[in-house]
Amino acid sequence: MEQLTPEYILLFHNVNKAVEELEAAVDSLKVAQAQAEAAYLERTEPCR
């Protein structure tokens, strides 16, 4: 089996870190979208 070079390991680690950060950003944006939608509906729906 071929040995992985330090450069490849460094790159692989940083790509994985970036993917994790992007996934966290997507989760955060989904929460913000849900909150914005709820605030909009609360503001625009007629009182019952």
N, C-alpha and C positions, 0 to 999 in steps of 0.2 A: 504494500500500500504506500502511496506517495505521501510524503510529509508536507503538511501545510506550512507555508512561509509566514513569517511574522507580519509581513505586509498584508497578506490575505486575511489573516486572523484579525488584524486591526480594522481592515475595511469591513469584514463581515460583522464584527462587533458594532461598529458605528452605523451600518445599514440597519441592523436589528434595533438599535437604540432609536434611530429615526422613525422606524415603523411603529414602535411602541409609543413614541411621542405623538405621532400623527393619529394613531388610534385613540389616544387620550383626548386629543383635540376634537376629534369627531364626536366622542361621547359628550364632551363639554358643550359642543355646538348643538347637539340634539336636545340637551337639557335646556339650553337657552332658547331654542326654538319652541319647545313645549311651554316654557314660561311666557314667552312673548305671545303665543297663540292664546293662552289662558287669559292673559291681561287684556288682549284685544277683545276677546269674547265677553269678558266681564264689563268692559267699557262700552261695547256696542249693542249687546243684547238688551231688549226691553225688560224692565222689571216685571216680575211675575207676581 
